[in-house]
Amino acid sequence: MKWLFAPVPLGRIAAFRTLVYLFVPLDLVVFTPWVRSHANTPGDLYEPLLLGRLLHLPTPTHLLVWAVFWALIVLSVAAATGRAPRLLGWAVFALYLEWMVIAMSYGKVDHDRVGLLVALAVLPTVGRARFGDKTLSEAGGWALRVTQIAVICTYFLAAWAKLRFGGLDWPTSAVLAQAIIRRGTWLADEIAVIPGLLIAAQVGIMLFELLSPLIFVVPQRFRWLGVVFFYSFHLMTFSMITISFAPHLIALASFLSIERLRPLARLRDRFRRPSPEPSLTPP
């Protein structure tokens, strides 16, 4: 249990919280603008996820979709300031959860948002945190740790799903070839013609996902190398088949020591005018 509550500086929580909350409006506007189209989708096409059924969430309407959209934009930007962290944090989590139910209840379910949803759920439990604060917090450590666990579960359970539905033949199948045909880039076209490389890549993906929990046993001083590898994996994925996993990449930052990030202080220092030096010449 000590591992689960290993304390972290509150400055790290402040930086991670700002990163997460500022991503939310970016996600709504840039990465998943298609969700807004459900405002005009006939209600009989809505098949809510299990969570939506358990919570008896309403069928999306034009008013509901746009109300959630604008409320998320305003509240997530407000939450990024660090004010009222519990009130605004819980509100953003509830609204974003509803937004995801709206997004994924029409036949398309993405698995790149588990870590981000967990981060939104646990960040309000920490309370106040300021940039640069070196005070150690077990609550902050727990929030980051469960986010990390969700991030790694995304990898490991993806491998389990491949084995469950594709069987042991998945690594030698034509999954990557089909993805490249559908949405491949010029880089993917160049790589795909190399004999055996796509099969080797699929074997590598399977091993990477199955072994991803080992990141927790890597010494802390070397763990950033594993995180760099994770980011490199997603960079290669995007460069080949344009799948970004942007929400997952934000949650992946929970592994990083980002407490030294103090953007507001840097801006103040940059634009602060130096006070004039007193004149040494006698009147």
N, C-alpha and C positions, 0 to 999 in steps of 0.2 A: 504493500500500500504506500510505502514511502516513495517508491518510484512514481506512483500515480500523482502524488502531491508535491513532487520536487519543486521548491520555490524558484520563481523567476523574477527579475526586476519588473516593477510596475511600468517602467518606461518601455519595456518590450510589449506589454499589453497595450499601451497607448498607441504605439506605432502600428501594431497588428490590427487593432480595432479600427483605426483610421483607414488603413488599407482596405479592410473588409467592407466598411460602410461606404466608402467612396466607390468601390467596385459596383455596388448594387445599382445605382442609377446608370452607370456605364453599361452594365449588363442589360438593363431594360431597353436602352436606346441603341446600343451598338451590337451586342452579341446575340440577343434574342428579341429583336423587334417584331418577329413573326407572332409572338404571343398575343400582341394587341389585335391581331386579325380575328381572334376568337370572340371579340366583341360582336362580330357580325356572323358568327357561325351558328347554324340552327341548333337549338337546344337538344334536339333528339339525337344528335351526334355525340353528345357529352356522355362519356362513360367514366365516372370518377374513379380515381385510384382508391385502394382500400382505405387509406387514411381519410380521403374525402367522404367515403361512405360511413366510416366510423364516427366522424365529426358532423355528419349531416350537413356538409357544406352546400350552399345553394348552387343551382345551375347558373353558369356565367351568363350575364346579360351585358348589353352595351354599357349600361350605367355601372354595373359592378366592376367590369374590367378596367374601365377608365378611372373609376374612383380608386381602385387599388393601385393603378399605375401612378397617378399623381400623388397619392398619399405616400407611396414608397419613395418617390423622388424627393419630396420635401423632408420626410422624417429621416431618411438615411443620411442626407446631407447634414441635418441637424445633429444626428447621432455621431457623425464623424468629428464633431467639435469636442466631444467628450462630456458635454453637459447632460444632466439627467440620464446617466448611463443605463440605469435599470429601466426606467419608464420608456425612454426612446428605444432602448435595445430590445425590450420585449415586443414593443409595437412593430419594429422593423422585422423581427423574426416571424411574428404572426402573419403579417402582410406578405412577406416573401414566401412563406410556406403556402399561403393561399394562391400566390402567383404561380408557384410551381405545380400545384394541383390543377390550376387552370391550364397551364402549359402542357402537362403530361397526361391529360385525360382524354386525348383524342387519338390515341394509338401510338404515339411516339414518346418513349421514356428514355431520358438520358441518365447516365450514371456518373456524370462528372460534377454533380452538385451536392453529393453527400457530405464531403468535407466542409463546404461553405455553409450548408444548412446547420451542421453541428456547431460550427464556429458562431453563427448567429444565435444559436440556442444557448450557448454557454458564456459568451462574452458578458451578457448582462449580470451574471452572477458575481463577477469580480468587483463591480462598483467603480469608484473613481480611480483613475490612473492618469498621470501626467507625463508628458514627454520628458525624458532625461531623468525620471525618478528612479533611483537605484535601490529603493526599498524592496526587499524580497517579499514575495507574496505566494503562499501556498494555494490560495484560490486562483491566482493567475496561472500558477503551474498546472493546476488541474484542468483549467480551461484550455490551455495549449496542448496538454497531453491527450485529452480526449479528441481534440481536433486532429492531432497527429495520428491517433489510432484510426479515426474515420478515413483519413487520407490513405493510410496503408491498407485498410480493409477494401477500399475502392480498387486497388491493384489486385489484392489476393482473391477477392470474390469475383473479379473479372476473369481471373484464371480458372476459378472453380466453375464459373458459368460456361467457359469455353469447353472444359472437360465434360461438364454435365450434358450440354446440348450437342457438342461436336465430337465428343469422345476422344480417344487417344489418337485418332486420325487428324485432329485439328491442326497440329503443327505441320503436317504434310499435305494439307488441303490447299485449295486455291483462293483462300479468303483474301489475302493481300492482293492477288492478281485481280480479283473482282473489284476490290476497292479502288485500285489504280485505274481500271477501265471506267469506273463510274465517276471518279473525282480526282484522278491523278494529275500531278503537275508535270512540268517538263523534266524535273529532276527524277521523279518516279519513273517516267518513261525511259530515261537513260539507264536507271538502275535495273529496271525490270528485265532487260535483255541479257543481263549477266546470268549465265546458267547456275541454278541452285541457290542464288542469293536470296530470293524471296522465301524459300523454305528455311534457309538458315536464319533469316530475320524472324520468321514465325516461331522457330524453336527458341531463339533468343528472347522474344517477347514473353513466351510462356515461362521460361526460367526466371526472367526478371520479375514477373508478377508473383510467381510462387515464392521467390526468395526475398521479396521486398520487406517482410517483417524483420529481416536481419539488420535493418537500419537502426533498430533500437539497441542492438548489442555492439554497434560500432562506437568506439570511444568518442566522447563529445568533441574533442579537438579535431577529429577527422570526419565528423558526421556531415559537415558542410560539403565534403567531396561527394558523398552519396546524394545529397540534395541537388548538387550541380548535375550529377548524372541523371537524376529524375527530370530536371528541367531540360537537359540535352535530349532526352528521349522524346519529350513532347515537342521540342523544337524540330526534331527530325520528322516526327509524325505530321506536324503541320506543314512542313516543307514538301512532304510527299503526297499527302492526301487531304490537306487543308482542314484537319480536325484540330481545333485549338485547345480544348479542355481548359479554357480560361478560368472558370470558377474553381476548378481543382488546383490550378497553379497558384491562385490567391491563398487557398487554404494550406498549400504546401509551404508557404512562407512561415507557418507556425513552427517550423524546424529551425528557422534562422534567428541569429542573435541581432535583432534589428533595433535594440533599445537605443543605439547611438543616433538613430535618425531623429532629428529635431528640425523639421522643415520650417516651422514658424520662426524659431529662434534664428535660423540661418537667414531667412528673409529679413528679419529685423536688423541683424548685424550687417547685411549687405546694403540696406537702404538707409541705415542710420548715418546721419551726417556727423563727421567728427567736430567736436567743439573747437572753436578758434583758440589758438594758443595766445596767452597773454603777451602783450608787447613788452620787450626788455628795454626799449628806448625811453629814456626819461622825458617827461613833458617839457 
